[in-house]
Amino acid sequence: MLVIKKIVVCGAGTMGSGIAQIIAQHGFKTVLFDLNEEVLNKSSLLIKSSLQALVLKNKITKDEEQQTIDNIQYTSNINNCTAHLIIEAIVENKEAKLNLFKQLEQINNTETIIASNTSSISINQLAAEMQRPQMFAGMHFFNPATIMKLVEVIKATTTNNNVIKQLCLLSTALGKTAVICNDAPGFIVNRVARHYYLEAMRLIELNLATIENVDTIMQASGFKMGPFKLMDLIGMDINYNVSNIVWNDLGKPERLKPSIIQQQKVEAKELGKKTRKGFYNY
């Protein structure tokens, strides 16, 4: 039986907003937390715009739109972050996450589950720094969280089995497919996907194809999105950071060496859709 009724999402960026929206759409009381009030305001507008689009497409009714809006509370006060489950979706930085987790553990009871949406940081390493590691796991959504069906549920060596069960039940309740995996560099999807991105960029480095050629042929082959458009959607900084973590954690194999092309994009702050320029202009 699913015992999770109220959920806090920490981080109101693109991913956090998407996670909060899909949770609220499925009837859960949702708190969306971010220290930055401007980010919260942008998130509110983003979610409302997304819901309006769903109404226009007859995917949801006007009543469902309003109910979803009513289910979300926006806050910059961490003391409001008490719930059965907390999903962290802040910046991909280990120390920042641990600092947040320590504050959350202080204000929540011993039964609260804390889950990280990290795409690459070791769940075991994060759990080792927590007061209640048995109540901690990974819950990795994919962008856009309102659409993508897969959720990786990552088990640390210390995670209580009931925590994993609850996260899987919640994923099903959200219309998602949960896949359980043990902690490992890149988990499952990001480990496999490195080749999708890295080999595409190597083709460009060697002048064997254009960005447009690669994206077109990969879409024509059945992929929803080509690797370059996908990197622009995810965010160049996030994707490049994941590549570096996986490469380092696996002992720096040549086949997984991050691309100089992506490094240059990050250094130039051409991060994709969020900066209106990446491999494409927006």
N, C-alpha and C positions, 0 to 999 in steps of 0.2 A: 504494500500500500504506500502511495506517495504521501509523505508527511510534510513536504515542502509547500507552504501556502504563500509566504511573503519572501520576496527576493530583492536584494540590493545589487545593483550593478555599479561598480566603481570605475569611472572613466567615461566621459561623455563625448569621446571622439566618434569617428565613423563606425568603428566596430562596437563600442559600448552602446551607442545609440541604437544600432541595429539589433543588438541582443536585447536591450530594454524594450524595444518595440515589439519584437516577436513574443516576448514573455507576457507583456501587457495584453497583446492581442488574444492570448490564450487564457485570459481571465485571472492572471496572478497579480496581486498587489505588488507594485514595482517601485523601488526608489532608485533614482539615477543620481549618482554623486559625482561631483567634480569640484575642485577647489576654485576653478576659474568660472566666474559668473557669466562672462561673455561666451565661453564654450557651452555652458548650460543653455543659454538663450539660443545659440545656433542649433544646438541639439533639438530643442523644442520645436523650432521652425522646420528642421529637417524631418523630424518624425511626423509632424502635422502634414507636411508636403507629401511625404510618402503615403500616408493614410488617405489623403485626398485623391492621389493617383489610383489607389486601390478601389476607391469608391467609383471613380470615373470608369474603371475597367470592369465594374460589377463584381469585383473579387470579394468585397465586403459591403455591408449596408451602412447607411448614415448612422444608425443606432450603434452598430459595432465600432464605427469610427469614434463616436463620442465616448463609448464605454472604454475603449483603449486609452484615449486621452485622459479619462477620469482615473484610470488605473495607475497612472504614472505620477509620482511626486519627484520634483527636481529639488536638489539641495546641495549647498556648499558646506554644510555643517556635518562633520563626520559623526557627531553624536546621534544623528538621525539614521546612521547605517547599522541598524539592528534588524536581524531577520533570521529565518530558518536557513537561508542560503545566501552567501555573498559571492558574486562572480567578479573577479578583478580583471579589468581590461585597460590598464593604464600603460604608460610608456614601457617599452621592452628593455627595462633596466633592472637588474637583480636587486640592487640596494634600494631603489625606489619602491619596488614591490614589497621587500621585506619590511621596510619602514611602515608601509601601509598595513601589512598583515599584523604587525605588532600592536598597532593602534586598534585594529578591528578585534583582535583577541581580547583586549582589555575591556571593551564595551559590550561584547557579546557573551552569551552563556556557553557552557561547555558542549552543548548539543548543536551549536551552529556549525554548518559546513562552510568552509572557505575553499573556493575553487579558482584557479588561475587560468586565464585564457591565453597564457603565454604560448607562442608558436615555436619556441626553441630553447628556453631556459630550462635547465634540469629541474624536474619536479622533486626528485630526491634531495637535491641541494637546497631548494627552498624549504622543503619539509624539515630538514635537519636544523633549521634556525627558528622553528616555531615552537610555541609552548604546547600546542595540541596537534602534533603531526598526524595523529590518527584521523583527525577531522579535515585533513587537507588532501586535495587531488587536483589534477588538471582537468579543465573542461574547455576544449579548444574548438571554437566555432570558426567558420570560414566566411570570408567576405564575398558578397553581402550576406550578413547573418539572417536577414529576413527571407532569403531565397535558398541559399545553399543548405542541402539536407543533412550533410554529414556533421557529426560532432565526435571528436576524439575524446574519450574519457581516459585520462592517464593516471595509472595507479603507481604511487610511490611504494617503497617496500614497507612503509609504516602505515599506509592508508587502511582504515577499517573497511571491511568488505561491504558493510551496509551503506557506507558513503558512496561507494561505486554503484551499488544497486539503486540508491536514490537518484543519482545523477543520470543513470540510464533511464529510469522511469520518467524523470522530468524531460529528458530528450524526446522520448516517445510522446509525451503529453504535448510537446511543442511541435509535433509533426516531423521530428528529426529522426535520423538513424544514428544510433550510438555505436561506436566501435571501441572496445576496451583494449588498451595497450599498456604494457609496462614502460616505465621511463627509459628513454633511449634518445640519443642525439637526433633531433628533428622529428621524433615520434615516428609516425608512419608516413603521412602525406608529405610533409616537408622533406623527409629523407628521400623519398622517391621523386619528388618534384624538382629537386636540385638539377637533375639532368635535363629536364624540360627547359629550364631557364638557361643553364650554363652552356649547353650545347647550342642553343639558339644564338647566344651572344658570341660563341666561338665562330659560328658561321659568318657573323658580321665582322669580327676581328680579322678573319682570313679573306674578307671580300668575296665570299662565295655566294652570298645572297643579300637582299635588302631586308630591312625590318618588315616592310609591307609584304614582301614575298613570303617570308616565314610565317607571319600571322595569317595570311590568306590561306596558305596550304595546310596549316594546322587546323584551322577552322573547317576547311573543306574535308579534312580527314576525320572530322567528328568531334573535335574539341569545341567546347562552348566559346572559348576565347583563345586567341593566340598568345604566346608567352610574353610578348612585349606589351600588348594591351593589358594583360593580366598583371604584369609588374607595375604598370602605371596605376592600375586600380588598387592594388595592395599598398603601394607606396614604396618608392625606391629604397628609402632608408630602412624600412622594415625588412624588405626582401634581402637586401645586401647584408643586414645584420644577421639574419637567419643563416645565410650562406657562410658567413664567417664563423658562427658558433658551431655549425655542423662540421665544417672543415677542420676547425681547431680540435673539437671533441673527438674526432675520428683519427687524429694524428696527422692532419694536413696531407691527405692523399692528393696526388696531382690531378686526378679526375674530378675532384670537387673544389679545386682552387677557385676562389671568387674572381669574377671578371673585372678587368681594368676599366672596361666600358661603364659598368655599373658604379664602380668606385668614383669615376669622374663625374657621373651624373649626381651622385650624392654630394660630392664636394662642391659642385656648382649649384646645389640646392634645387636641382631639377628633379623633383621627387614624384612626378606623375600628376594625376588629376588634382590632388590637393594643393599643388602649387601652380596648376594650369599649364605645366610643361614637364615632360618626361621624355620618353621615346617619341611621343606625339605631342602636339599642342592642343590645348583645350580652351 
